[in-house]
Amino acid sequence: MSSPVNSPYALRVRDLAHRPGEMREHSLDVEVPDAMGAGVIAVREGAELHLDVRLEGLHEGVLVSGHASGEATGECSRCLIDISEPVEVDFAELFAYDVSEDFDFFVRDDHVDCEPVVRDAVVLSLPFQPVCRPDCPGLDPETGERLADLEDHTPREVLDPRWAALGGFQSDDSADSPAGSTPNQSPEDDGRTA
Ligand SMILES: [Zn+2]
């Protein structure tokens, strides 16, 4: 195993290891050496990640907890323009003194390497299908143009004629109904706001 000492995410814990109750707080800025995330959006290599880390000495190891903030960049999964989103994640893991099957992380060479813990938290927070905006209309399937850029584009509304008829009926009905009551409503009527 390589020494954690060279990792930019490594923190020295010699002064609190095996001292239950000891606590230290660190704030560090890491220039990400290896991208976090393999999808269309990721915290890229060279991006800045800010970490606030709390180290607490426990009997069986060092509890590493904290918050990471940075920015993920990539492209909209619908219209392919460049996008970026803030990354704000919390993490907490115990780094054990003794290698055992009960733990996933260990204190080595008097250091804890937060990298895998931060990486897991960041990667899990990234959207699987990021979009530039929630209602991004995507690309024109024929021309490949970005629909949001086309001035005369209006989203196609899918109108079910049955709901249209019901809409007129319901406005009369609700005017006569006491607030909160839902007379004669079947579960299907939940769609009336559509
Ligand atoms: Zn988009």
Boltz pocket constraint, residues with backbone or C-beta under 6 A from the ligand:
constraints:
  - pocket:
      binder: B
      contacts: [[A, 76], [A, 77], [A, 78], [A, 79], [A, 80], [A, 81], [A, 131], [A, 132], [A, 133], [A, 136], [A, 137], [A, 138]]
      max_distance: 6.0
